[in-house]
Amino acid sequence: MNICIFPGTFNPIHIAHIKMAQFALQKYGFDKVIFIPAYIPPHKQVSSNLAQHRYNMVKLVCDTNSKFDISDIEYNSENTSYTLITVQKIRELYNIKGRLNFIIGTDAFSKIRTWYKVDELKNLVHFIVFPRGEDVIEPNDFKDFSYELADADKTDISSTEIRTAKKRETVKEVEEYIVKNRLYN
């Protein structure tokens, strides 16, 4: 099976996340994009009380597309979610011999050298880097990584803006979940 993983905080999942996954499916012909919500992300302050809600919202999105799947690998750990450990588990679970495809935004990729055991991680994955915000990737800075810049349109939606705004840039099912559970008030 030709898969691509999409780890993230997804607080909440929004239209830009969905568009990135759909683009990857169409452009690269993946059989599945597997969303992996972090339980406790190492580089962001997120209440663990929201972990179940974030997982549920990603699940709602995955239920709308048969080529989307969700992994509870990080959620079930109930610890800080280190990408290297997740990648190792996914590679074993799906018997992946080569590099594992990995969706990431330029905002996160530009800070990748701060990630846990990144020198090990970079040998296991191929990053598909999507444009986000003002971050620019200088090729010489990342020549030791296997990556490509996705030629997708930039969709600048941030989860922070969604949490603080009245208007939600997400799908109907997630919007209804947010309202029903009184999240981000």
PyRosetta script that sets phi, psi and omega in degrees:
from pyrosetta import init, pose_from_sequence

init()
pose = pose_from_sequence("MNICIFPGTFNPIHIAHIKMAQFALQKYGFDKVIFIPAYIPPHKQVSSNLAQHRYNMVKLVCDTNSKFDISDIEYNSENTSYTLITVQKIRELYNIKGRLNFIIGTDAFSKIRTWYKVDELKNLVHFIVFPRGEDVIEPNDFKDFSYELADADKTDISSTEIRTAKKRETVKEVEEYIVKNRLYN")
pose.set_psi(1, 133.8)
pose.set_omega(1, -179.9)
pose.set_phi(2, -93.9)
pose.set_psi(2, 101.0)
pose.set_omega(2, -175.0)
pose.set_phi(3, -114.8)
pose.set_psi(3, 162.5)
pose.set_omega(3, 174.0)
pose.set_phi(4, -136.3)
pose.set_psi(4, 136.2)
pose.set_omega(4, 178.7)
pose.set_phi(5, -100.9)
pose.set_psi(5, 152.4)
pose.set_omega(5, 179.6)
pose.set_phi(6, -136.3)
pose.set_psi(6, 80.9)
pose.set_omega(6, 177.2)
pose.set_phi(7, -76.3)
pose.set_psi(7, 152.6)
pose.set_omega(7, 176.9)
pose.set_phi(8, 176.1)
pose.set_psi(8, 172.9)
pose.set_omega(8, 177.4)
pose.set_phi(9, -78.6)
pose.set_psi(9, -40.4)
pose.set_omega(9, 178.9)
pose.set_phi(10, 51.0)
pose.set_psi(10, 62.4)
pose.set_omega(10, -174.1)
pose.set_phi(11, -121.2)
pose.set_psi(11, 66.7)
pose.set_omega(11, 3.0)
pose.set_phi(12, -99.3)
pose.set_psi(12, 173.7)
pose.set_omega(12, 171.5)
pose.set_phi(13, -66.3)
pose.set_psi(13, 143.3)
pose.set_omega(13, -176.6)
pose.set_phi(14, -141.6)
pose.set_psi(14, -178.1)
pose.set_omega(14, -173.2)
pose.set_phi(15, -59.5)
pose.set_psi(15, -37.2)
pose.set_omega(15, 179.7)
pose.set_phi(16, -62.9)
pose.set_psi(16, -41.7)
pose.set_omega(16, 176.7)
pose.set_phi(17, -59.1)
pose.set_psi(17, -45.7)
pose.set_omega(17, -177.1)
pose.set_phi(18, -64.7)
pose.set_psi(18, -43.3)
pose.set_omega(18, 179.1)
pose.set_phi(19, -63.0)
pose.set_psi(19, -39.2)
pose.set_omega(19, 178.3)
pose.set_phi(20, -62.1)
pose.set_psi(20, -45.9)
pose.set_omega(20, -179.7)
pose.set_phi(21, -64.4)
pose.set_psi(21, -42.8)
pose.set_omega(21, 179.1)
pose.set_phi(22, -64.5)
pose.set_psi(22, -40.6)
pose.set_omega(22, 177.7)
pose.set_phi(23, -60.6)
pose.set_psi(23, -46.2)
pose.set_omega(23, -179.1)
pose.set_phi(24, -61.6)
pose.set_psi(24, -42.2)
pose.set_omega(24, 177.8)
pose.set_phi(25, -59.2)
pose.set_psi(25, -47.9)
pose.set_omega(25, -175.3)
pose.set_phi(26, -71.6)
pose.set_psi(26, -47.4)
pose.set_omega(26, -174.4)
pose.set_phi(27, -71.6)
pose.set_psi(27, -40.1)
pose.set_omega(27, -172.4)
pose.set_phi(28, -106.0)
pose.set_psi(28, -5.2)
pose.set_omega(28, 176.1)
pose.set_phi(29, 68.0)
pose.set_psi(29, 30.7)
pose.set_omega(29, 177.9)
pose.set_phi(30, -66.0)
pose.set_psi(30, 147.9)
pose.set_omega(30, 174.0)
pose.set_phi(31, -75.2)
pose.set_psi(31, -34.1)
pose.set_omega(31, -177.9)
pose.set_phi(32, -148.8)
pose.set_psi(32, 146.3)
pose.set_omega(32, 163.7)
pose.set_phi(33, -110.6)
pose.set_psi(33, 124.6)
pose.set_omega(33, -177.3)
pose.set_phi(34, -106.3)
pose.set_psi(34, 112.3)
pose.set_omega(34, 176.7)
pose.set_phi(35, -78.7)
pose.set_psi(35, 137.0)
pose.set_omega(35, -178.8)
pose.set_phi(36, -129.7)
pose.set_psi(36, 91.5)
pose.set_omega(36, 178.3)
pose.set_phi(37, -69.2)
pose.set_psi(37, 132.5)
pose.set_omega(37, 178.1)
pose.set_phi(38, -72.4)
pose.set_psi(38, 143.3)
pose.set_omega(38, 173.3)
pose.set_phi(39, -76.2)
pose.set_psi(39, -59.5)
pose.set_omega(39, 173.6)
pose.set_phi(40, -129.7)
pose.set_psi(40, 105.5)
pose.set_omega(40, 180.0)
pose.set_phi(41, -70.6)
pose.set_psi(41, 138.7)
pose.set_omega(41, -176.5)
pose.set_phi(42, -72.3)
pose.set_psi(42, -21.0)
pose.set_omega(42, -174.7)
pose.set_phi(43, -110.3)
pose.set_psi(43, 9.7)
pose.set_omega(43, -179.4)
pose.set_phi(44, -138.4)
pose.set_psi(44, 150.5)
pose.set_omega(44, 175.1)
pose.set_phi(45, -91.6)
pose.set_psi(45, 109.2)
pose.set_omega(45, 179.6)
pose.set_phi(46, -136.9)
pose.set_psi(46, 132.1)
pose.set_omega(46, 179.1)
pose.set_phi(47, -65.7)
pose.set_psi(47, 132.5)
pose.set_omega(47, 176.7)
pose.set_phi(48, -65.4)
pose.set_psi(48, -18.2)
pose.set_omega(48, 176.5)
pose.set_phi(49, -63.7)
pose.set_psi(49, -23.3)
pose.set_omega(49, -179.8)
pose.set_phi(50, -89.3)
pose.set_psi(50, -6.0)
pose.set_omega(50, -175.3)
pose.set_phi(51, -56.0)
pose.set_psi(51, -47.6)
pose.set_omega(51, -179.5)
pose.set_phi(52, -63.6)
pose.set_psi(52, -41.0)
pose.set_omega(52, 179.3)
pose.set_phi(53, -65.3)
pose.set_psi(53, -44.4)
pose.set_omega(53, 179.7)
pose.set_phi(54, -61.6)
pose.set_psi(54, -42.7)
pose.set_omega(54, 177.7)
pose.set_phi(55, -61.4)
pose.set_psi(55, -47.2)
pose.set_omega(55, -178.7)
pose.set_phi(56, -60.9)
pose.set_psi(56, -39.4)
pose.set_omega(56, -179.5)
pose.set_phi(57, -67.6)
pose.set_psi(57, -39.8)
pose.set_omega(57, 176.6)
pose.set_phi(58, -64.8)
pose.set_psi(58, -39.7)
pose.set_omega(58, 178.4)
pose.set_phi(59, -60.6)
pose.set_psi(59, -40.7)
pose.set_omega(59, 177.6)
pose.set_phi(60, -58.2)
pose.set_psi(60, -42.8)
pose.set_omega(60, 178.5)
pose.set_phi(61, -66.7)
pose.set_psi(61, -43.3)
pose.set_omega(61, -179.6)
pose.set_phi(62, -63.4)
pose.set_psi(62, -30.5)
pose.set_omega(62, 178.7)
pose.set_phi(63, -68.7)
pose.set_psi(63, -13.3)
pose.set_omega(63, -178.4)
pose.set_phi(64, -92.9)
pose.set_psi(64, -6.8)
pose.set_omega(64, -176.5)
pose.set_phi(65, -143.7)
pose.set_psi(65, 119.6)
pose.set_omega(65, -176.5)
pose.set_phi(66, -65.9)
pose.set_psi(66, -15.1)
pose.set_omega(66, 178.5)
pose.set_phi(67, -95.8)
pose.set_psi(67, 0.5)
pose.set_omega(67, 172.4)
pose.set_phi(68, -99.3)
pose.set_psi(68, 142.1)
pose.set_omega(68, 175.2)
pose.set_phi(69, -138.9)
pose.set_psi(69, 164.0)
pose.set_omega(69, 178.4)
pose.set_phi(70, -125.9)
pose.set_psi(70, 140.8)
pose.set_omega(70, 175.4)
pose.set_phi(71, -112.5)
pose.set_psi(71, 137.3)
pose.set_omega(71, 177.5)
pose.set_phi(72, -98.7)
pose.set_psi(72, 16.4)
pose.set_omega(72, -175.0)
pose.set_phi(73, -58.3)
pose.set_psi(73, -42.2)
pose.set_omega(73, 179.1)
pose.set_phi(74, -83.9)
pose.set_psi(74, -38.0)
pose.set_omega(74, -179.9)
pose.set_phi(75, -59.5)
pose.set_psi(75, -44.4)
pose.set_omega(75, -177.9)
pose.set_phi(76, -70.6)
pose.set_psi(76, -18.3)
pose.set_omega(76, -179.8)
pose.set_phi(77, -71.0)
pose.set_psi(77, -27.2)
pose.set_omega(77, -178.5)
pose.set_phi(78, 52.3)
pose.set_psi(78, 32.9)
pose.set_omega(78, 177.5)
pose.set_phi(79, -136.3)
pose.set_psi(79, -178.0)
pose.set_omega(79, 172.9)
pose.set_phi(80, -59.7)
pose.set_psi(80, 135.2)
pose.set_omega(80, -175.7)
pose.set_phi(81, -94.6)
pose.set_psi(81, 104.1)
pose.set_omega(81, 177.0)
pose.set_phi(82, -95.6)
pose.set_psi(82, 126.2)
pose.set_omega(82, -173.7)
pose.set_phi(83, -59.0)
pose.set_psi(83, -39.8)
pose.set_omega(83, -179.7)
pose.set_phi(84, -56.8)
pose.set_psi(84, -45.7)
pose.set_omega(84, -178.7)
pose.set_phi(85, -65.0)
pose.set_psi(85, -41.8)
pose.set_omega(85, 178.2)
pose.set_phi(86, -61.4)
pose.set_psi(86, -47.4)
pose.set_omega(86, -179.5)
pose.set_phi(87, -60.8)
pose.set_psi(87, -43.5)
pose.set_omega(87, 178.3)
pose.set_phi(88, -59.9)
pose.set_psi(88, -43.0)
pose.set_omega(88, 179.9)
pose.set_phi(89, -67.3)
pose.set_psi(89, -42.1)
pose.set_omega(89, 179.7)
pose.set_phi(90, -65.5)
pose.set_psi(90, -42.7)
pose.set_omega(90, 179.1)
pose.set_phi(91, -59.8)
pose.set_psi(91, -40.3)
pose.set_omega(91, 178.7)
pose.set_phi(92, -69.7)
pose.set_psi(92, -45.9)
pose.set_omega(92, -177.8)
pose.set_phi(93, -59.7)
pose.set_psi(93, -40.9)
pose.set_omega(93, -177.4)
pose.set_phi(94, -100.9)
pose.set_psi(94, 7.0)
pose.set_omega(94, 178.0)
pose.set_phi(95, 53.8)
pose.set_psi(95, 50.2)
pose.set_omega(95, -178.5)
pose.set_phi(96, -89.6)
pose.set_psi(96, 125.7)
pose.set_omega(96, -178.0)
pose.set_phi(97, -95.4)
pose.set_psi(97, -38.9)
pose.set_omega(97, 179.9)
pose.set_phi(98, -88.5)
pose.set_psi(98, -158.6)
pose.set_omega(98, 178.7)
pose.set_phi(99, -74.1)
pose.set_psi(99, 144.6)
pose.set_omega(99, 178.3)
pose.set_phi(100, -91.7)
pose.set_psi(100, 128.4)
pose.set_omega(100, 178.5)
pose.set_phi(101, -71.6)
pose.set_psi(101, 142.3)
pose.set_omega(101, -167.8)
pose.set_phi(102, -145.0)
pose.set_psi(102, 116.6)
pose.set_omega(102, 177.2)
pose.set_phi(103, -82.6)
pose.set_psi(103, 134.3)
pose.set_omega(103, -179.7)
pose.set_phi(104, -153.1)
pose.set_psi(104, 150.4)
pose.set_omega(104, 175.6)
pose.set_phi(105, -91.2)
pose.set_psi(105, 159.6)
pose.set_omega(105, 179.3)
pose.set_phi(106, -60.4)
pose.set_psi(106, -30.9)
pose.set_omega(106, 179.5)
pose.set_phi(107, -61.0)
pose.set_psi(107, -43.9)
pose.set_omega(107, 178.8)
pose.set_phi(108, -77.4)
pose.set_psi(108, -41.4)
pose.set_omega(108, -177.3)
pose.set_phi(109, -63.5)
pose.set_psi(109, -34.6)
pose.set_omega(109, -179.5)
pose.set_phi(110, -64.6)
pose.set_psi(110, -18.7)
pose.set_omega(110, -179.6)
pose.set_phi(111, -109.3)
pose.set_psi(111, 13.4)
pose.set_omega(111, -170.3)
pose.set_phi(112, -63.7)
pose.set_psi(112, -26.5)
pose.set_omega(112, -179.1)
pose.set_phi(113, -66.6)
pose.set_psi(113, -12.5)
pose.set_omega(113, 177.8)
pose.set_phi(114, -89.4)
pose.set_psi(114, -4.0)
pose.set_omega(114, -175.8)
pose.set_phi(115, -75.2)
pose.set_psi(115, 155.1)
pose.set_omega(115, 179.1)
pose.set_phi(116, -57.1)
pose.set_psi(116, 121.5)
pose.set_omega(116, 176.7)
pose.set_phi(117, 46.4)
pose.set_psi(117, 49.4)
pose.set_omega(117, -176.7)
pose.set_phi(118, -61.8)
pose.set_psi(118, -29.3)
pose.set_omega(118, 179.6)
pose.set_phi(119, -65.4)
pose.set_psi(119, -29.9)
pose.set_omega(119, 174.1)
pose.set_phi(120, -78.3)
pose.set_psi(120, -43.0)
pose.set_omega(120, -177.7)
pose.set_phi(121, -59.2)
pose.set_psi(121, -45.1)
pose.set_omega(121, -173.9)
pose.set_phi(122, -63.8)
pose.set_psi(122, -18.5)
pose.set_omega(122, 177.8)
pose.set_phi(123, -85.6)
pose.set_psi(123, -8.5)
pose.set_omega(123, -175.4)
pose.set_phi(124, -107.9)
pose.set_psi(124, -14.1)
pose.set_omega(124, -173.4)
pose.set_phi(125, -129.3)
pose.set_psi(125, 158.5)
pose.set_omega(125, 168.8)
pose.set_phi(126, -117.4)
pose.set_psi(126, 116.4)
pose.set_omega(126, -176.6)
pose.set_phi(127, -85.1)
pose.set_psi(127, 133.6)
pose.set_omega(127, 170.7)
pose.set_phi(128, -108.0)
pose.set_psi(128, 106.8)
pose.set_omega(128, -168.7)
pose.set_phi(129, -98.7)
pose.set_psi(129, 120.5)
pose.set_omega(129, -178.7)
pose.set_phi(130, -100.3)
pose.set_psi(130, 140.9)
pose.set_omega(130, 179.4)
pose.set_phi(131, -65.5)
pose.set_psi(131, 132.5)
pose.set_omega(131, 177.0)
pose.set_phi(132, -143.0)
pose.set_psi(132, 138.3)
pose.set_omega(132, 174.4)
pose.set_phi(133, 53.4)
pose.set_psi(133, -144.1)
pose.set_omega(133, -177.7)
pose.set_phi(134, -97.9)
pose.set_psi(134, 0.1)
pose.set_omega(134, -177.0)
pose.set_phi(135, -65.9)
pose.set_psi(135, 133.6)
pose.set_omega(135, 178.7)
pose.set_phi(136, -121.3)
pose.set_psi(136, 137.2)
pose.set_omega(136, 179.5)
pose.set_phi(137, -97.4)
pose.set_psi(137, 118.4)
pose.set_omega(137, 175.7)
pose.set_phi(138, -88.1)
pose.set_psi(138, 116.0)
pose.set_omega(138, -174.9)
pose.set_phi(139, -51.7)
pose.set_psi(139, -39.0)
pose.set_omega(139, -178.8)
pose.set_phi(140, -65.4)
pose.set_psi(140, -24.5)
pose.set_omega(140, -179.5)
pose.set_phi(141, -74.8)
pose.set_psi(141, -18.4)
pose.set_omega(141, -173.7)
pose.set_phi(142, -129.4)
pose.set_psi(142, 25.1)
pose.set_omega(142, -176.3)
pose.set_phi(143, -67.5)
pose.set_psi(143, -14.2)
pose.set_omega(143, 177.4)
pose.set_phi(144, -91.0)
pose.set_psi(144, 6.1)
pose.set_omega(144, 178.1)
pose.set_phi(145, -108.9)
pose.set_psi(145, 150.3)
pose.set_omega(145, 170.1)
pose.set_phi(146, -91.1)
pose.set_psi(146, 110.6)
pose.set_omega(146, -178.1)
pose.set_phi(147, -156.6)
pose.set_psi(147, 163.4)
pose.set_omega(147, 170.5)
pose.set_phi(148, -145.4)
pose.set_psi(148, 149.1)
pose.set_omega(148, 176.8)
pose.set_phi(149, -87.4)
pose.set_psi(149, 123.1)
pose.set_omega(149, 178.4)
pose.set_phi(150, -69.3)
pose.set_psi(150, 134.9)
pose.set_omega(150, -179.8)
pose.set_phi(151, -88.4)
pose.set_psi(151, 41.7)
pose.set_omega(151, 179.9)
pose.set_phi(152, -88.3)
pose.set_psi(152, 156.6)
pose.set_omega(152, 173.8)
pose.set_phi(153, -66.4)
pose.set_psi(153, 143.4)
pose.set_omega(153, 177.4)
pose.set_phi(154, -73.2)
pose.set_psi(154, 127.8)
pose.set_omega(154, 174.8)
pose.set_phi(155, -119.1)
pose.set_psi(155, 101.3)
pose.set_omega(155, -176.2)
pose.set_phi(156, -92.5)
pose.set_psi(156, 89.5)
pose.set_omega(156, 172.7)
pose.set_phi(157, -127.0)
pose.set_psi(157, 132.6)
pose.set_omega(157, 177.3)
pose.set_phi(158, -116.2)
pose.set_psi(158, 145.6)
pose.set_omega(158, 177.1)
pose.set_phi(159, -60.7)
pose.set_psi(159, -33.9)
pose.set_omega(159, 178.5)
pose.set_phi(160, -59.7)
pose.set_psi(160, -44.9)
pose.set_omega(160, 179.6)
pose.set_phi(161, -64.1)
pose.set_psi(161, -36.4)
pose.set_omega(161, 179.3)
pose.set_phi(162, -66.8)
pose.set_psi(162, -41.8)
pose.set_omega(162, -179.0)
pose.set_phi(163, -64.9)
pose.set_psi(163, -28.5)
pose.set_omega(163, -175.4)
pose.set_phi(164, -103.8)
pose.set_psi(164, -7.3)
pose.set_omega(164, -176.1)
pose.set_phi(165, -100.2)
pose.set_psi(165, 158.5)
pose.set_omega(165, 174.8)
pose.set_phi(166, -75.9)
pose.set_psi(166, -38.2)
pose.set_omega(166, -179.7)
pose.set_phi(167, -85.5)
pose.set_psi(167, 132.5)
pose.set_omega(167, -178.8)
pose.set_phi(168, -103.6)
pose.set_psi(168, 132.4)
pose.set_omega(168, 176.3)
pose.set_phi(169, -100.7)
pose.set_psi(169, 61.5)
pose.set_omega(169, -179.6)
pose.set_phi(170, -142.8)
pose.set_psi(170, -178.2)
pose.set_omega(170, -178.8)
pose.set_phi(171, -82.6)
pose.set_psi(171, 160.4)
pose.set_omega(171, -175.6)
pose.set_phi(172, -53.7)
pose.set_psi(172, -44.9)
pose.set_omega(172, -176.9)
pose.set_phi(173, -61.1)
pose.set_psi(173, -39.6)
pose.set_omega(173, 179.5)
pose.set_phi(174, -72.4)
pose.set_psi(174, -41.6)
pose.set_omega(174, 177.5)
pose.set_phi(175, -58.0)
pose.set_psi(175, -46.5)
pose.set_omega(175, 179.1)
pose.set_phi(176, -62.5)
pose.set_psi(176, -38.9)
pose.set_omega(176, 178.3)
pose.set_phi(177, -63.4)
pose.set_psi(177, -43.9)
pose.set_omega(177, 179.6)
pose.set_phi(178, -60.1)
pose.set_psi(178, -46.2)
pose.set_omega(178, -179.5)
pose.set_phi(179, -65.7)
pose.set_psi(179, -48.7)
pose.set_omega(179, -177.7)
pose.set_phi(180, -59.0)
pose.set_psi(180, -38.7)
pose.set_omega(180, -176.3)
pose.set_phi(181, -96.3)
pose.set_psi(181, 6.4)
pose.set_omega(181, 177.7)
pose.set_phi(182, 51.7)
pose.set_psi(182, 48.0)
pose.set_omega(182, 179.6)
pose.set_phi(183, -88.7)
pose.set_psi(183, 149.2)
pose.set_omega(183, 172.9)
pose.set_phi(184, 60.7)
pose.set_psi(184, 31.6)
pose.set_omega(184, 178.0)
pose.set_phi(185, -78.1)
pose.dump_pdb("model.pdb")
